[in-house]
Amino acid sequence: MNNPYAEVIGDPIAQSKSPLIHRFWLDALGIAGDYRKTRVEPAGLAGFFADRAADPEWRGCNVTVPHKIAALDHIDDRGDVRTSIGAINTVFRAEDGTLVGTNTDAAGFYVPLDGLDLAGKPVTVVGAGGAARAILFALTRMEVGPVTILARNPLKGAALLAAFGLKGRALPIGPAAPPSALLVNASSLGMIGQPPLDLDLGALPDDAVVYDIVYAPLETPLLAAARARELDTIDGLEMLVGQAAVAFEIFFGAAPPRDRDDELRALLLA
């Protein structure tokens, strides 16, 4: 291959920082290749995968809102991600040319929580879409306590709890967050162009952690409110870079230089 490339697809996609991350790693490792961002509307998803399947230079793509669930209908699910997580965020070309889906979001979400003991402790997750599925999958592995899902459609949230075998409850997104050791925004609320996630954090204990997967803007209203309360916070770049690292190795066959994360983060914040 002369010009191998990967990309990220979504709608919208202009806000994506994934090309900055992957190009930084490609340059750092001296790998000839590229990583792009491509807007794909829902109606064009099947055509997109058909076109890319015929392009020998294409290594794969990351998948973001709103395609993480719908993309499952257009790829080979060899790892049975549909059953385990129910959403994909990465598609790659296998050696036999087949387009295969996987999910690196769960691993990316978990990395900044490694070492935090959440066993048996209450957790709140905002959102019930593809990202929430990966996060709930990771939470089951962490043996957390009861999970409250705050969702615009509580019935969808309740179905997710049942699907992952988690005890808890599903509620509409209200004015206040329930007491939780960990609060995660897994929705698009707070993203540029979307309504803010305006939650009263008064019920959270002083040692609670607030984790917002939105990264555009990086300082979301939710994180600003958490910092005003001097709570520990995790911003969206943590999960973004973590999931990208797994995908990069899948696409380009080399581990990214994570010892340069500080340099990468400065680039992303510039």
Phi, psi and omega in degrees: 000134182272319184225068180295146179211158171230178183198173173239138181239148178178182178204098011279172181221351185301331185281351188295135176260002183302320178300323177299318183293307185292322179293325176300314181290321177300314179296318182298325182265357180068032180268128176285117181171180181213164176218127188237174171236137186225124176283125177233117177284155182308320182292342182259008187295314180298317179296324178300310183292326177296318179294315183290328178298333181268359182258109184292344180276347186277124181267335181152187180210154165269152186236125179235189185308133006252028193258001190296332177265315183299328182297337179301334182283353188239006183226172176272124182261069185293331180268008181054047178294330180303321180279318187283314182243318178091008179202150176240157173229003182217134174233134180224160179270120178285170182300331179273006178092352180289141175274121186242140179257149174210181181224117177256359181296320183298315179294318180296322178295319187289326190309309182288351177263355182302127182098348178271124182273105179249008182302123177076003184261149183288140180229144175240132178239127177263122179114154181219030180261204184297319179294321179298324179299314180295322181291318178296323176301314179295320181295327177297325179287340180267000177055045180291168177280209183298142181247128172258124175258124173259118186217152175297333176238092183300330178297322177294320177297318179296322178295324178293317178302315180295320182296325182263003178066033182260138174277145179156210183208158177239130184228159171295155176292113185252191183281345185224147175276139177287163177304127185207144173282332179220129175242124182239126169269106179254017181253179177270001179298131183098346177287152176307128180089355180246159176299152178287158171263101186254094181242136171285121183262014185299334182275352180285139177292164184294339180259015180289156176244133178247125189235118180243118183280351175292137180234004176224092008277162179288321178267089181279161176304326179296314180292323178298319178294322179294317180292328176297332177267003180061035175273154174291140182229154174229124184266174187293339179293331181299309180290322181301311181291322181297314180289328179294325181297319179293317181294320181303316180294325176295315184289315193245000173070023179215143177285135179290155181281083184291348175289354178250024181300323180298319178294319179295316181299320178298321178295318181292333181269351184295000000 
